[in-house]
Amino acid sequence: MLHDTHSFSLKKLATCCATAFAIALTLPVPALASASSQSGTAYASLSADGSTLTFYRSSSSASGGTGGSSSAGKAASPSAATYSGFEETTSNTASPFASADKVTSIVFEDSISPACTADWFKGFSNLKSVEGLSNLNTSKVTDFSSMFEGCISLSSIDISSLDMSKAADTSDMFAGDSSLSTITMGKTFTAKNAKSSANMFPVVSADSSHTGRWCLSDGSNGLTADSLDASYAGSSMSGTWIREQFVPVYRLYNKWTGDHFFTESLSEDKSLEKVGWKDEGMTWKSAAISTYPVYRLYNPYSGDHHFTTSLSEYSSLAGIGWIQEGQAFYSIGSRQDVDWTEPVYRLYNRWLKVGSHLFTTNEDEQGYLQGIGWNFEGVAFYAFQ
């Protein structure tokens, strides 16, 4: 009797389970949230004083709320302008962020994935900093034209994190940015793949310390803005680009010893002039920075000075008593094949104990000295014209 009751209970339990399973099959299954709903809506919020434009993503509405990212609710401030819809726009004829002319700082707090960034910050004349650009996903963007045009207060920017592999138009991207002196570029952009890259980089003017070209931070690849617009290739030219600078090298002559001395230090030039050296003025322009230092040595027995780019010569002379005085200035190095550099010639007079070597960019002087017995030793290094 006990066995029969147990069998009945098992059958009843099985029936109940089957019924419950059948009911469950008829219930609607909640839909999984899509990626787009999880990512929320992109907003840009202007701070109350108009100085900061912050990009963020929120699942809440522009009127405020607590959903979405930690940035949600920024637009709730009644004093701030809030922008949306810019992520879906495929073309612009003006900045989508009107009334943002007082902005000094742009901050990307959350991931933003626009289809177009043309004209985004055009005319932001007070802009001084851009933070969080790694949160700007530009993998779909083809038009970067005039993105930062007219940002005349911006001095430095790092766009190396931007995906510019699909860039078709980068024209005027930084046009008119007269204060911009440092641009860090990435590996994904190649100018020849774009339909237009004209005026992407701002034109730099030559002045008392600048050559009017851009170069990499190690002094290599000096190029005008136009050349950089046309030839930039991320695979070989990525890095930080700066306005190329030069440093004057002064030449002095000691009439008592016959020694010529070269220095980029104006204070050293003036000090030697006060003790009787003749200041012969600026003799050439050296690079402010490069990977080709020119070393200086001093002979304490004769009072002679010597200059060389050769580390082996620098070491050899030290081995016979010359004092190593370190780096004197920079050579342009391997950039001798361009028309804005000039060679610095080295000549040697074996009859002189002091001033036996002379360095000059003047071909007439070089020819004259050869004519009176100096030995021409070729090009010592290169300088700017």
C-alpha positions as CSV (number, residue, x, y, z in Angstrom):
1,M,0.0,0.0,0.0
2,L,2.9,2.3,0.8
3,H,4.5,1.5,-2.5
4,D,1.4,2.4,-4.5
5,T,1.1,5.8,-2.7
6,H,4.6,6.6,-3.5
7,S,4.1,5.8,-7.2
8,F,1.0,8.0,-7.2
9,S,3.0,11.0,-5.8
10,L,5.7,10.7,-8.4
11,K,3.2,10.6,-11.2
12,K,1.5,13.7,-9.8
13,L,4.8,15.6,-9.5
14,A,5.7,14.7,-13.1
15,T,2.3,16.0,-14.3
16,C,2.7,19.3,-12.4
17,C,6.2,19.9,-13.8
18,A,5.0,19.2,-17.4
19,T,2.2,21.7,-16.9
20,A,4.5,24.3,-15.6
21,F,6.9,23.9,-18.5
22,A,4.1,24.2,-21.0
23,I,2.9,27.4,-19.4
24,A,6.4,28.8,-19.4
25,L,6.7,28.3,-23.1
26,T,3.6,30.4,-23.7
27,L,5.0,33.4,-21.7
28,P,6.7,36.2,-23.7
29,V,10.5,36.3,-23.4
30,P,11.9,39.7,-22.3
31,A,14.0,41.2,-25.2
32,L,17.7,41.8,-24.5
33,A,18.7,45.4,-24.5
34,S,20.3,46.3,-27.8
35,A,23.8,47.8,-28.0
36,S,22.4,51.1,-29.1
37,S,20.0,51.4,-26.2
38,Q,22.8,50.5,-23.8
39,S,25.1,53.1,-25.3
40,G,22.4,55.8,-24.9
41,T,22.2,59.2,-26.6
42,A,25.2,61.5,-27.2
43,Y,25.1,65.0,-25.7
44,A,27.3,68.0,-25.5
45,S,26.8,70.2,-22.6
46,L,28.0,73.8,-22.2
47,S,29.0,74.8,-18.7
48,A,27.1,77.6,-17.0
49,D,29.9,80.1,-17.7
50,G,30.3,78.9,-21.3
51,S,33.9,78.0,-20.8
52,T,33.7,74.2,-21.1
53,L,32.0,72.0,-23.7
54,T,31.6,68.4,-22.4
55,F,30.7,65.4,-24.5
56,Y,28.9,62.5,-22.7
57,R,26.5,59.7,-23.3
58,S,23.3,59.3,-21.4
59,S,20.2,57.1,-21.6
60,S,18.2,59.9,-19.9
61,S,16.5,62.6,-21.7
62,A,17.9,66.1,-22.2
63,S,15.6,67.3,-19.4
64,G,17.6,65.3,-16.8
65,G,17.4,61.9,-15.2
66,T,19.5,59.4,-13.5
67,G,19.9,56.6,-16.0
68,G,22.8,56.0,-18.3
69,S,26.4,56.9,-17.6
70,S,27.9,58.7,-14.7
71,S,27.7,61.8,-16.8
72,A,23.9,61.6,-17.1
73,G,22.0,64.7,-16.1
74,K,24.6,67.3,-17.2
75,A,22.1,68.8,-19.5
76,A,19.7,69.4,-16.6
77,S,21.4,72.6,-15.6
78,P,19.2,75.5,-16.7
79,S,22.2,77.7,-17.3
80,A,23.8,75.4,-19.8
81,A,23.1,74.9,-23.5
82,T,22.8,71.3,-24.5
83,Y,23.3,69.8,-28.0
84,S,22.3,66.5,-29.4
85,G,21.9,64.9,-32.8
86,F,25.4,65.7,-33.9
87,E,26.4,62.0,-33.8
88,E,24.0,61.1,-36.6
89,T,24.7,64.2,-38.9
90,T,26.6,63.2,-42.0
91,S,27.5,66.7,-43.1
92,N,27.9,70.2,-41.6
93,T,28.0,73.7,-43.1
94,A,28.7,75.3,-39.7
95,S,29.6,74.2,-36.2
96,P,26.7,72.2,-34.7
97,F,27.6,73.8,-31.3
98,A,26.2,77.3,-31.6
99,S,26.8,79.9,-28.9
100,A,30.0,78.1,-27.9
101,D,32.3,80.9,-28.9
102,K,33.5,81.4,-25.3
103,V,34.7,77.8,-24.9
104,T,38.2,77.5,-23.6
105,S,38.1,73.7,-22.9
106,I,36.6,70.7,-24.7
107,V,36.2,67.4,-22.8
108,F,35.2,64.0,-24.1
109,E,34.0,62.1,-21.0
110,D,32.3,59.2,-22.8
111,S,32.6,57.4,-26.1
112,I,31.2,59.4,-29.0
113,S,30.9,57.9,-32.5
114,P,30.0,60.6,-35.0
115,A,29.6,60.2,-38.8
116,C,31.1,63.6,-39.5
117,T,33.3,66.1,-37.6
118,A,33.6,68.8,-40.3
119,D,33.3,72.3,-38.8
120,W,32.8,71.0,-35.3
121,F,34.9,73.5,-33.5
122,K,35.4,76.0,-36.3
123,G,35.8,79.5,-35.0
124,F,36.3,78.5,-31.3
125,S,38.8,81.4,-31.0
126,N,39.2,81.0,-27.2
127,L,39.8,77.2,-27.2
128,K,43.0,76.3,-25.3
129,S,42.7,72.6,-24.5
130,V,41.0,69.4,-25.7
131,E,40.9,66.5,-23.3
132,G,39.8,62.9,-23.8
133,L,40.1,62.7,-27.5
134,S,40.6,58.9,-27.2
135,N,36.9,58.8,-26.4
136,L,36.1,60.2,-29.9
137,N,35.6,57.3,-32.2
138,T,36.1,58.5,-35.7
139,S,36.3,55.2,-37.5
140,K,33.3,56.1,-39.6
141,V,34.3,59.7,-40.3
142,T,35.3,60.7,-43.8
143,D,35.1,64.4,-43.5
144,F,37.4,66.1,-41.0
145,S,37.5,69.4,-42.9
146,S,37.7,72.7,-40.8
147,M,37.3,70.7,-37.6
148,F,39.6,73.0,-35.6
149,E,39.8,75.9,-38.1
150,G,40.2,79.3,-36.6
151,C,41.1,78.1,-33.1
152,I,43.6,80.8,-32.7
153,S,44.3,80.3,-29.0
154,L,45.0,76.6,-29.3
155,S,48.8,76.0,-28.8
156,S,49.0,72.2,-28.6
157,I,46.8,69.2,-29.6
158,D,47.2,65.4,-29.7
159,I,45.0,63.7,-32.3
160,S,47.1,60.5,-32.5
161,S,44.2,58.5,-31.0
162,L,41.8,59.5,-33.9
163,D,41.1,56.8,-36.4
164,M,41.6,58.7,-39.7
165,S,41.8,55.6,-41.9
166,K,38.7,56.7,-43.9
167,A,39.5,60.4,-44.1
168,A,38.6,61.7,-47.5
169,D,38.7,65.4,-46.7
170,T,41.0,67.0,-44.1
171,S,41.2,70.4,-45.8
172,D,41.5,73.4,-43.4
173,M,41.5,71.1,-40.4
174,F,43.8,73.4,-38.5
175,A,43.7,76.4,-40.9
176,G,44.4,79.8,-39.3
177,D,45.5,78.3,-36.0
178,S,48.2,80.8,-35.6
179,S,49.2,79.8,-32.0
180,L,49.4,76.1,-32.7
181,S,53.0,75.0,-32.2
182,T,52.6,71.3,-31.4
183,I,50.5,68.7,-33.2
184,T,50.8,65.0,-32.3
185,M,49.7,62.9,-35.3
186,G,48.8,59.2,-35.4
187,K,49.5,56.3,-37.8
188,T,46.1,56.0,-39.5
189,F,46.1,59.0,-41.8
190,T,47.9,59.1,-45.2
191,A,47.5,62.3,-47.2
192,K,47.7,60.6,-50.6
193,N,44.6,58.6,-49.8
194,A,42.5,61.7,-49.1
195,K,40.7,63.5,-51.9
196,S,41.6,66.8,-50.3
197,S,44.2,67.6,-47.6
198,A,44.9,71.2,-48.6
199,N,45.7,73.6,-45.7
200,M,45.3,70.8,-43.2
201,F,48.3,72.1,-41.3
202,P,48.6,75.8,-40.4
203,V,51.2,77.9,-42.2
204,V,54.0,79.0,-40.0
205,S,56.0,82.1,-40.6
206,A,59.7,82.5,-40.5
207,D,60.9,84.9,-37.8
208,S,64.0,85.5,-35.6
209,S,63.9,82.0,-34.2
210,H,61.7,79.9,-36.5
211,T,62.4,78.6,-40.0
212,G,58.8,78.7,-41.3
213,R,58.6,74.9,-41.4
214,W,57.3,72.0,-39.3
215,C,59.5,69.2,-38.1
216,L,59.3,66.2,-35.8
217,S,60.2,66.7,-32.2
218,D,63.7,65.2,-32.8
219,G,64.4,67.8,-35.4
220,S,63.9,65.5,-38.4
221,N,61.6,65.8,-41.5
222,G,61.6,69.6,-41.8
223,L,58.7,70.4,-44.1
224,T,56.6,73.4,-45.0
225,A,52.9,73.2,-44.2
226,D,52.1,72.7,-47.9
227,S,54.5,69.8,-48.2
228,L,53.2,68.3,-45.0
229,D,49.6,68.6,-46.3
230,A,50.6,66.7,-49.4
231,S,53.0,64.1,-48.1
232,Y,52.0,63.1,-44.6
233,A,52.1,59.3,-44.2
234,G,51.2,58.0,-40.7
235,S,53.2,54.8,-41.3
236,S,56.5,56.7,-41.3
237,M,55.7,60.2,-40.1
238,S,53.6,59.8,-36.9
239,G,54.7,61.6,-33.8
240,T,54.8,65.1,-32.4
241,W,55.3,67.9,-35.0
242,I,56.6,71.2,-33.8
243,R,57.5,74.5,-35.4
244,E,61.1,74.2,-36.5
245,Q,63.5,76.5,-34.7
246,F,67.0,77.6,-35.3
247,V,69.7,79.0,-33.1
248,P,72.3,81.6,-34.3
249,V,76.0,80.5,-34.1
250,Y,78.4,83.4,-33.5
251,R,82.0,83.5,-34.7
252,L,84.8,85.2,-32.8
253,Y,88.4,85.8,-33.6
254,N,91.4,86.1,-31.2
255,K,94.0,88.4,-33.0
256,W,96.7,87.4,-30.5
257,T,96.5,83.6,-31.0
258,G,94.8,83.4,-34.4
259,D,92.1,81.2,-33.0
260,H,88.5,81.2,-34.2
261,F,85.8,80.3,-31.8
262,F,82.1,79.4,-32.4
263,T,79.3,79.5,-29.9
264,E,75.5,79.6,-29.9
265,S,75.6,81.3,-26.5
266,L,75.1,85.0,-26.8
267,S,76.3,85.6,-23.3
268,E,79.5,83.7,-24.0
269,D,79.9,85.7,-27.2
270,K,79.6,89.0,-25.3
271,S,82.0,87.8,-22.5
272,L,84.7,86.9,-25.0
273,E,84.2,90.2,-26.8
274,K,84.9,92.0,-23.5
275,V,88.2,90.3,-23.0
276,G,89.5,91.2,-26.5
277,W,88.0,88.7,-28.9
278,K,86.6,90.2,-32.1
279,D,82.9,89.5,-32.6
280,E,82.5,88.6,-36.3
281,G,78.7,88.2,-36.0
282,M,76.3,85.3,-36.8
283,T,78.1,82.9,-39.1
284,W,75.3,80.3,-39.5
285,K,72.0,79.0,-38.1
286,S,72.1,75.7,-36.3
287,A,69.2,73.5,-35.5
288,A,67.6,74.1,-32.1
289,I,67.3,70.3,-31.8
290,S,68.4,67.4,-33.8
291,T,70.0,64.0,-33.5
292,Y,73.4,65.3,-34.8
293,P,75.3,67.1,-32.1
294,V,78.5,69.0,-32.8
295,Y,81.1,68.5,-30.0
296,R,83.6,71.1,-28.7
297,L,87.1,70.4,-27.4
298,Y,89.8,72.7,-25.9
299,N,93.6,72.2,-25.9
300,P,94.9,73.6,-22.5
301,Y,98.5,73.7,-23.8
302,S,97.9,75.8,-26.9
303,G,94.5,77.4,-26.2
304,D,93.1,76.0,-29.4
305,H,89.5,75.0,-29.9
306,H,88.1,72.3,-32.2
307,F,84.6,71.2,-33.3
308,T,83.5,67.8,-34.6
309,T,80.5,65.6,-35.1
310,S,82.7,62.5,-34.9
311,L,82.5,60.7,-31.6
312,S,85.7,58.8,-32.5
313,E,87.6,62.0,-33.2
314,Y,86.1,63.5,-30.0
315,S,87.5,60.5,-28.0
316,S,90.8,60.4,-29.8
317,L,91.7,64.0,-29.1
318,A,90.7,63.6,-25.5
319,G,93.1,60.7,-25.3
320,I,96.0,63.0,-26.2
321,G,95.2,65.8,-23.8
322,W,92.3,67.8,-25.3
323,I,89.5,68.6,-22.8
324,Q,86.0,67.5,-23.9
325,E,83.6,70.5,-23.4
326,G,80.5,68.6,-24.5
327,Q,77.9,69.6,-27.1
328,A,78.5,73.0,-28.7
329,F,75.4,73.1,-31.0
330,Y,73.5,70.9,-33.5
331,S,74.1,70.0,-37.1
332,I,71.2,69.6,-39.5
333,G,72.6,66.1,-40.1
334,S,71.3,64.1,-43.0
335,R,69.1,66.8,-44.3
336,Q,71.8,68.2,-46.6
337,D,69.8,67.3,-49.7
338,V,67.2,70.0,-49.4
339,D,67.5,73.6,-50.7
340,W,67.3,75.4,-47.4
341,T,70.4,73.9,-45.8
342,E,74.0,74.9,-46.4
343,P,77.3,73.0,-45.8
344,V,79.8,74.1,-43.2
345,Y,83.3,73.5,-44.6
346,R,86.3,72.5,-42.6
347,L,89.8,73.7,-43.5
348,Y,93.2,72.9,-41.9
349,N,96.5,74.8,-41.7
350,R,99.3,72.4,-40.7
351,W,101.6,75.4,-40.0
352,L,99.5,76.8,-37.2
353,K,99.6,75.6,-33.6
354,V,96.5,77.6,-32.7
355,G,93.5,78.1,-35.0
356,S,94.7,75.4,-37.2
357,H,91.1,74.5,-38.1
358,L,88.5,76.9,-39.6
359,F,84.8,76.3,-40.2
360,T,82.9,78.4,-42.7
361,T,79.8,78.4,-44.9
362,N,81.3,81.0,-47.2
363,E,82.6,79.5,-50.4
364,D,84.6,82.6,-51.3
365,E,86.4,82.3,-47.9
366,Q,86.9,78.6,-48.4
367,G,88.4,79.2,-51.9
368,Y,90.7,82.0,-50.7
369,L,92.1,79.9,-47.8
370,Q,92.7,77.0,-50.1
371,G,94.5,79.3,-52.5
372,I,97.0,80.4,-49.7
373,G,97.8,76.8,-48.6
374,W,95.0,75.7,-46.3
375,N,94.0,72.1,-46.8
376,F,90.3,71.6,-47.6
377,E,88.9,68.8,-45.5
378,G,85.3,68.8,-47.0
379,V,82.0,69.3,-45.3
380,A,82.1,69.1,-41.5
381,F,78.3,69.4,-41.0
382,Y,75.2,71.3,-42.2
383,A,73.4,74.4,-41.1
384,F,70.2,76.3,-42.1
385,Q,70.6,78.9,-44.7
